[in-house]
């Protein structure tokens, strides 16, 4: 299982570095599992946000991918859409929906299926050098496509690094 997690992380990082994208986002935080007896733990995330395919006055939309690993051995790899709303004074709101695969490290951290959807909402501040800092709240669940659907919530502090 650890080999699958490592392979997924390497492939995602490789794809991100070979594509001309907009930013890499590094995150660290804490995951809280809903199921009684589940093991909560520290989470690390690596996200890739591609160049926007839509840019309006205050809203932009782009493709995104993420790899997340929890210290309990749980891992998530997903890809989907991300939207960003620019606010005043370089503040922004970001939302994303990333369907993907979840692999539990312990039996009590089972979210019901391998197919899980990560939805995330973040608020952040962009700095003059193009980098940004954001605080994100995310939720993973299988959207009731499986027999059980306990879910997991994570709070992460994220550092955005532009690639262009």
C-alpha positions as CSV (number, residue, x, y, z in Angstrom):
1,X,0.0,0.0,0.0
2,X,2.8,2.4,0.8
3,X,4.3,1.8,-2.6
4,X,1.0,2.8,-4.2
5,X,0.9,6.0,-2.2
6,X,4.5,6.8,-3.2
7,X,3.9,6.0,-6.8
8,X,0.8,8.2,-6.9
9,X,2.7,11.1,-5.3
10,X,5.6,10.8,-7.8
11,X,3.3,10.6,-10.8
12,X,1.3,13.6,-9.7
13,X,4.4,15.7,-9.0
14,X,5.9,14.6,-12.3
15,X,2.8,15.6,-14.2
16,X,2.7,18.9,-12.4
17,X,6.3,19.7,-13.1
18,X,6.1,18.8,-16.8
19,X,3.0,20.9,-17.5
20,X,3.2,24.7,-17.7
21,X,0.9,25.4,-14.8
22,X,-0.1,28.2,-12.6
23,X,0.8,27.0,-9.1
24,X,1.8,24.3,-6.6
25,X,0.2,24.4,-3.2
26,X,1.8,22.8,-0.2
27,X,-0.4,22.2,2.9
28,X,-0.2,20.9,6.4
29,X,-3.0,20.4,8.9
30,X,-5.2,18.0,10.8
31,X,-7.9,15.5,9.7
32,X,-10.9,14.5,11.8
33,X,-12.7,11.3,10.9
34,X,-16.4,11.1,11.6
35,X,-16.6,7.4,12.4
36,X,-16.4,6.5,16.1
37,X,-13.1,4.9,16.9
38,X,-11.4,6.2,13.7
39,X,-7.8,7.5,14.0
40,X,-7.5,11.3,13.4
41,X,-4.1,12.6,12.3
42,X,-1.8,15.2,10.8
43,X,-2.3,15.7,7.0
44,X,0.2,16.8,4.3
45,X,-1.0,17.9,0.9
46,X,0.5,18.7,-2.5
47,X,-1.8,20.4,-5.0
48,X,-1.4,21.5,-8.6
49,X,-3.6,24.2,-10.0
50,X,-3.4,24.5,-13.8
51,X,-3.6,27.8,-15.7
52,X,-7.2,29.0,-15.7
53,X,-9.4,28.0,-18.7
54,X,-11.8,30.8,-17.8
55,X,-10.9,34.2,-16.4
56,X,-13.6,36.8,-15.6
57,X,-13.3,40.1,-13.7
58,X,-13.2,38.5,-10.3
59,X,-13.7,34.7,-10.9
60,X,-11.4,32.2,-12.6
61,X,-11.8,28.4,-13.1
62,X,-9.1,25.8,-13.6
63,X,-8.2,22.2,-13.5
64,X,-6.6,20.9,-10.3
65,X,-5.1,17.8,-8.8
66,X,-4.1,16.8,-5.3
67,X,-2.3,14.2,-3.3
68,X,-2.9,14.0,0.4
69,X,-1.3,11.8,3.0
70,X,-2.3,11.4,6.7
71,X,0.1,10.2,9.3
72,X,-2.2,7.2,10.0
73,X,-1.3,5.9,6.5
74,X,-4.4,7.1,4.8
75,X,-4.0,8.7,1.3
76,X,-6.1,10.5,-1.3
77,X,-5.3,11.2,-5.0
78,X,-7.8,13.2,-7.0
79,X,-8.4,15.6,-9.8
80,X,-11.2,18.0,-10.8
81,X,-12.1,21.7,-10.9
82,X,-11.1,24.7,-8.8
83,X,-12.5,28.2,-8.8
84,X,-11.0,31.4,-7.4
85,X,-12.8,34.6,-6.5
86,X,-10.6,37.7,-6.1
87,X,-11.6,40.0,-3.3
88,X,-10.3,43.5,-2.3
89,X,-6.8,44.1,-1.0
90,X,-5.4,40.8,-2.5
91,X,-7.7,38.5,-0.5
92,X,-9.3,35.6,-2.3
93,X,-11.7,32.7,-1.8
94,X,-11.0,29.3,-3.5
95,X,-13.4,26.4,-3.9
96,X,-12.7,23.0,-5.4
97,X,-14.3,19.6,-6.1
98,X,-11.9,16.7,-6.8
99,X,-13.2,13.2,-7.3
100,X,-10.6,10.6,-6.6
101,X,-9.3,7.5,-4.8
102,X,-9.0,7.1,-1.1
103,X,-6.9,4.4,0.5
104,X,-7.3,3.9,4.3
105,X,-4.3,3.1,6.4
106,X,-6.4,1.5,9.2
107,X,-9.7,-0.3,9.0
108,X,-11.5,2.2,11.2
109,X,-10.6,5.0,8.8
110,X,-12.6,3.3,6.0
111,X,-14.8,6.0,4.3
112,X,-17.0,3.4,2.6
113,X,-15.4,3.0,-0.8
114,X,-12.2,3.8,-2.8
115,X,-14.1,6.4,-4.7
116,X,-14.3,9.6,-2.7
117,X,-14.9,13.3,-3.5
118,X,-13.0,16.0,-1.8
119,X,-14.7,19.4,-1.6
120,X,-12.7,22.3,-0.3
121,X,-13.3,25.9,0.6
122,X,-10.3,28.2,1.4
123,X,-9.7,31.9,2.2
124,X,-6.3,33.4,1.5
125,X,-4.1,36.4,1.0
126,X,-1.9,36.9,-2.0
127,X,1.4,38.7,-1.5
128,X,3.2,41.1,-3.8
129,X,5.7,38.4,-4.9
130,X,2.9,36.3,-6.3
131,X,2.9,33.7,-3.4
132,X,-0.1,33.3,-1.2
133,X,-1.1,31.8,2.1
134,X,-4.6,30.3,2.7
135,X,-6.6,28.4,5.3
136,X,-8.7,25.6,3.9
137,X,-11.5,23.4,5.2
138,X,-12.1,20.2,3.2
139,X,-14.5,17.3,3.4
140,X,-14.1,13.9,1.8
141,X,-17.0,11.5,1.3
142,X,-18.4,9.1,-1.3
143,X,-21.6,11.2,-1.7
144,X,-23.7,8.2,-0.5
145,X,-22.6,6.0,-3.4
146,X,-21.6,3.3,-0.9
147,X,-23.3,1.5,2.0
148,X,-21.5,3.6,4.6
149,X,-20.5,7.3,4.2
150,X,-18.7,8.5,7.4
151,X,-16.5,11.2,5.8
152,X,-13.5,13.1,7.0
153,X,-12.9,16.8,7.5
154,X,-9.5,18.5,7.3
155,X,-8.2,21.9,8.2
156,X,-5.0,22.9,6.4
157,X,-2.7,25.9,6.2
158,X,-1.5,26.2,2.6
159,X,1.4,27.9,0.9
160,X,0.8,28.8,-2.8
161,X,3.9,28.9,-5.1
162,X,3.4,30.3,-8.6
163,X,5.1,28.4,-11.5
164,X,5.2,31.2,-14.1
